[in-house]
Amino acid sequence: MKLVLYSVLLPYLAINAGWMVAEAGRQPWVVYGLMKTSEGVSPIALSQVVFSLAALVIFYTVLLIADVYLIIKYAKKGPESEVKYGLEGGVKHVS
């Protein structure tokens, strides 16, 4: 049974291994036969890369915090009461 537990990670390892093989296999091309990796470099400054990466990290951190907050809030609240729906003590028949 422990093998089944650890096998949960195998799809992630397979995806990453496949990506690495695909990327290594296409070198030195960005677009096979059309553009080499040396031609695919962007002429943007390091500060622009750092700023955009920092903005992305901050944005996703805010989303993560909101997600964790909501999960904890609704987990503590628990499920809605069955009394609200008239289900206490069995099925309620409507005629």
N, C-alpha and C positions, 0 to 999 in steps of 0.2 A: 504494500500500500504506500510505502514511502516513495517508491518509484513514481507512482501516479502523482503524488504531491509535487515532486520536483519536476515532473514533465510539463507542468504549467509554464515553465520558463522556456521550453523548447521552441515554440513559435516565434518568440521574440529573438532568440538566438539565430534561428533560421532566416528571419527577415533581415537582420543586420549582416549576417554572413553573405546572403545573396546580394545585398546592396554593395558590400565591399568588393565582391568578385566582379559585379557588373561595372563598377567604377574603375577598378584596376584594369579590367579587360579592355576598356575603351580608350585607354591612354595611348597616344598623346592627343586624342581627339575630344572636343566638346560635342561637336556634331560630326559624326563619322564621315570622313571624306571632304568635309566642307570647312570646318574651323578647328584649328589646333588650340590647345589650352593656353599657349602663349599669346594667342590672339584674342582670347576671351576675357582678358583682365579689364576690370572697370577702372576708369580714371577718377575715382572719388577719393577724397581725403580720409585719413584714418579717423579724424574727429567725427565725420559724418557716419561712419560705420559704428563707432562707439556710441554716438547719440541714438541712432536708430535701434541698436541692440539694447541699450539701457531703457529706452522707452518701451520696447517690447517686453522686457523682463518686468518692468514696473507694472505695466498693464496686466500681464498674466498673473503677477503676484496679487494684485487687487482682486482679480477674479477668483483666485484660489482662496483668499481670505473670506470673500463673500460666500463662496461655496461651502467652506468649512463651517462658517457661522450659521448658515441656513440648515445644514445637515444636523449640527448640534442642536439648534433651536427646535427643529421638528422631531428629532429623536427624543429630546427631553419631554416634549409635549405629549408624545405617544399617539396612538390611534384615536380616532373620534369615537365617542360613546355610541353604543348601539341603542341606547335609550332615545337618542335624538331621532332615530329612524323608526322607532316603534318596534324594535326587534327583541326587546327584553322578554324572556320567557317563551321564546319560540317564534313561529311564523305567524304573522298577522294576515288574516284573510280579508280581502276586500270584496264586497258583494254589490 
